[in-house]
Amino acid sequence: MEPIKLINGPIADYHAYKDEIKAAIDRVLESGWYILGSETSSFEREFAGYLGLGYGIGVGSGTEALHLCLLACGIGNGDEVVTVSHTAVATVAAIELCGATPVLVDIDPETYTIDPAQLAKAVTRKTKAVIPVHLYGHPADMKSITAIAKDHGLYVIEDCAQSHGASYGGRMTGGWGDIAAFSFYPTKNMGALGDGGFIATSRPELAEKARMLREYGWRQRYMSEIAGFNSRLDELQSAVLRVKLAHLDEGNDKRIAVARQYDQLLAGSGLVLPREKWGVRHVYHQYVIRSRQRDALKAYLKGHGVDALIHYPVPVHLQQAYRGRIKCQGKLAMTEEICHEILSLPMHPHLTSDQVEKISALIRNFPE
Ligand SMILES: *Cc1c(COP(=O)(O)O)cnc(C)c1O
């Protein structure tokens, strides 16, 4: 079989919206205003509005968004924050950045998101917050999580870096907790042309604190009321993101269509396919399958021009930087089992049905 030619999501997105993106960039270049101007404030209003939330704050990255969310909630030294080990290292790094102690728990085997029963077990007198991660674009079990958080007086900080436009029970991810963090890393469902992040909330006091923290603790220019940072989303990225936001739902619909096609073509192949819980809009940041021959399958696909990635090959608690010192709730059995089996198939809104067919045929022909 001939190698399959694929391009990556960020370049496909650029080609699809080239004229709009170039016009947006040109608008900023000609404006002479490059940091915290009308593009960023318009984007903040538009994306917060899209999420159904009152406040939006553009920041430098998803990691910084999480960090500032934690600080806005007053979390720091001596506090524990519960999250998963099966996530981007950034989720855990942000907890340590604010001086708090991460406590990692196991995941639900169907959605790969935090197991609420394990969250409940992990809560101690020191626990101040939980960070559910809507991994791969599938919302975490927010009804159970918010109920547990309410019982114990915990903040809920949603990690929406992979779930732009996903919803659970008719409400967008980011609208279930106290405050939410987004990333605009180029490969995310809504990607910038560089780094970027976002904080969204319906709570004015958290929004105000986060907004101050992003720029030297200022409410008023040059007047630092609290010790802050420099973590700003710039005008160029904001202008590009306004274009991307206008295409987000359409892009997610196409991802879902790609997922449906994989579902159909890979049914009965012996692979474990992604599942969707009732009442969710899964936006397929990744389409993740499981195979006992994962490494061989990955190499075989690579040999035919198909780059399938692993998200993530090593759970955070087994990474060199964290191993042995990070606090875990019991054995993270599911986390440790699936990391040897998961494989993310090519997924972005601009894959053609012909490409999905070829990739699926290749997988079906994999000699076991
Ligand atoms: C990408 C990602 C982040 C970090 O975002 P950056 O913009 O790269 O800092 C955090 N959490 C999850 C789940 C992510 O996928």
The ligand as an SDF file (V2000), in Angstrom:
LIG
                    3D

 15 15  0  0  0  0  0  0  0  0999 V2000
   -2.0350   21.5220   26.7890 C   0  0  0  0  0  0  0  0  0  0  0  0
   -2.4820   21.2350   28.1570 C   0  0  0  0  0  0  0  0  0  0  0  0
   -2.1470   22.0570   29.2460 C   0  0  0  0  0  0  0  0  0  0  0  0
   -1.1190   23.1430   29.1740 C   0  0  0  0  0  0  0  0  0  0  0  0
   -1.3420   24.1260   28.2520 O   0  0  0  0  0  0  0  0  0  0  0  0
   -0.0860   24.9790   27.6980 P   0  0  0  0  0  0  0  0  0  0  0  0
   -0.7810   26.0670   26.9270 O   0  0  0  0  0  0  0  0  0  0  0  0
    0.7270   24.0880   26.8380 O   0  0  0  0  0  0  0  0  0  0  0  0
    0.6590   25.5220   28.8730 O   0  0  0  0  0  0  0  0  0  0  0  0
   -2.7090   21.7710   30.4780 C   0  0  0  0  0  0  0  0  0  0  0  0
   -3.5470   20.7280   30.6490 N   0  0  0  0  0  0  0  0  0  0  0  0
   -3.8630   19.8990   29.6410 C   0  0  0  0  0  0  0  0  0  0  0  0
   -4.7950   18.7720   29.9020 C   0  0  0  0  0  0  0  0  0  0  0  0
   -3.3370   20.1160   28.3660 C   0  0  0  0  0  0  0  0  0  0  0  0
   -3.6690   19.2850   27.3700 O   0  0  0  0  0  0  0  0  0  0  0  0
  1  2  1  0
  2  3  1  0
  2 14  2  0
  3  4  1  0
  3 10  2  0
  4  5  1  0
  5  6  1  0
  6  7  2  0
  6  8  1  0
  6  9  1  0
 10 11  1  0
 11 12  2  0
 12 13  1  0
 12 14  1  0
 14 15  1  0
M  END
$$$$
